[in-house]
C-alpha cells in the first residue's frame, strides 16, 4: 500500500494484509509462516482428525483416482 494513502486501521482485513506483506518482505515467506505459527497454533486434534479423514483411503483408491484424473 502507498504510504501516503489513507489507511483504514479499523478494517481487520487491511491490517492483516499489510502485516503479512511487511512480515514477508522482512522475513521471506518461510520466515513469515514460522513467525505466524508462534501466535496461532490452531485448535483440535490434528492426528485424530487426519486419521478420521483418511480412514477409507487406500493406496488402491489413490491410484484409481489418479488414473481417472489422467484420463479426463
Protein Blocks (a to p, Z undefined) as FASTA:
>chain_A
ZZkbccdfklmklmmmmmmmmmmmmnojmlmmmmmmmmmgbgajfklmmmmmmmmpcfkl
mmmmmmmmmmZZ
